[in-house]
Amino acid sequence: MSQLNILVGTMYGGALDVAEQVKPLFEEAGYYVEISEQPTIEMLTDHTSVLTLFCVSTTGSGDFPGNFVPFARELQEQSPSLGTLRYGIIALGDSSYDETFCGAGRTLDALLEDLGATRLGERLEVDAMETFMADDAAIPWVEEWIETQQLKVA
């Protein structure tokens, strides 16, 4: 069975809730899914999973949530080659913060691209000002992502 890692950066649990809500969609598509709130570089480089979904909220001035900071710092410092990694990003933010809206997701996306990873499809940016429950936007996006990227393995 193919594996999908969902790596979560969350401050108040919103990104984790999104991860838990979309997990069954990937299971139905034939994946063994692991959700991690303490991601490591090894989860991207061990080659047992070449498909990863990031669910990342933004804090402060476009910053990563506390639980995700060590992972992001490790990525920046070690600069591993991620040429085999295919990924998607669900970025959560608040557009009232204007220039830093979904800053963590955008920063992560740029970093992964610099390390050679391939993003499949467009990044989903969920605006807390427009969408009360982030999974209301994430579930249809994941359904479409699985379909358009031909990710079904079952």
Disulfide bonds with the S-S distance in Angstrom:
none
